[in-house]
Amino acid sequence: MAVAVIEITTFRLAPHAEEHAFLDADRRVQTEVVPNHPGFLRRTTARGDDGAWLVVVLWRSADEADASRRVAEDHPVTREFTEFLDATSIRTARYSTLD
């Protein structure tokens, strides 16, 4: 049985962040950064009614998710994306699929 990894990151936007600019940065991460990393399967972003945000990324393995994180944190597009987030609100969790 192949096990994939679901990585879930929740956060709020920083007080200065404009939603349309954040969404542009998010689109760039989704099209220019993570799809180019080995093991990437899918990524989606969602907004809750209470203003909270969620990014879900599906990876083929935890090792590939770890490798992507190391590479992405220095990428200029990722740094731009991170500037829109309230750093105190960021939470990341990982889950292994069962199917």
C-alpha positions in Angstrom: 0.0 0.0 0.0 1.4 3.4 -1.0 1.2 6.0 1.7 1.0 9.7 0.7 1.3 12.7 3.0 -1.3 15.4 3.4 0.2 18.6 4.8 -2.2 21.2 6.2 -1.2 24.7 7.0 -3.6 27.1 8.7 -3.0 30.8 9.2 -4.5 34.3 9.1 -3.4 37.1 6.9 -1.2 39.8 8.4 -3.0 43.1 9.3 -1.3 44.9 6.4 -2.1 42.2 3.8 -4.5 42.9 0.9 -6.4 39.8 0.0 -6.0 40.3 -3.8 -2.2 40.6 -3.5 -2.1 37.6 -1.2 -4.1 35.5 -3.7 -1.7 36.5 -6.5 1.3 35.4 -4.4 -0.5 32.2 -3.5 -1.2 31.5 -7.2 2.5 32.0 -7.9 3.5 29.5 -5.2 1.0 27.1 -6.7 2.2 27.5 -10.3 5.9 28.4 -10.1 7.2 26.7 -6.9 5.7 23.6 -5.5 4.7 21.8 -8.7 8.3 21.7 -9.7 9.3 19.7 -6.7 9.6 15.9 -6.7 6.7 14.2 -5.0 4.2 17.0 -5.4 0.7 15.8 -6.2 -1.8 18.6 -5.5 -2.2 21.9 -3.6 -5.2 24.0 -2.8 -6.0 27.1 -0.8 -9.3 27.8 1.1 -10.7 30.6 3.2 -12.9 30.1 6.2 -15.9 32.3 7.1 -14.0 33.5 10.1 -11.1 34.9 8.1 -8.8 31.9 8.7 -7.0 30.4 5.7 -5.9 26.8 4.9 -3.4 25.4 2.4 -3.5 21.7 1.8 -0.7 20.0 -0.1 -0.6 16.3 -1.0 2.9 14.8 -1.3 4.0 11.3 -2.4 6.1 11.0 0.7 7.2 12.8 3.9 10.8 12.9 2.6 9.7 14.7 -0.5 7.6 17.1 1.5 10.7 17.8 3.7 12.9 18.4 0.7 10.4 20.7 -0.8 10.2 22.8 2.3 14.0 23.2 2.5 14.2 24.3 -1.1 11.0 26.5 -1.1 11.9 28.5 2.0 14.7 30.3 0.1 12.6 30.8 -3.0 11.7 34.5 -3.6 8.1 33.7 -4.5 7.7 31.7 -1.3 9.3 34.6 0.7 6.8 37.0 -0.9 3.9 34.7 0.0 5.1 34.4 3.6 5.1 38.2 4.0 1.3 38.2 3.7 0.9 35.8 6.7 0.5 36.6 10.4 3.5 34.6 11.6 2.0 34.1 15.0 -1.0 32.3 13.5 0.8 29.7 11.3 0.2 26.1 12.2 1.3 23.1 10.1 0.3 19.4 10.6 0.9 16.3 8.5 -1.2 13.2 8.1 -0.5 9.9 6.3 -3.1 8.6 4.0 -4.6 5.1 4.7 -5.5 4.2 1.2 
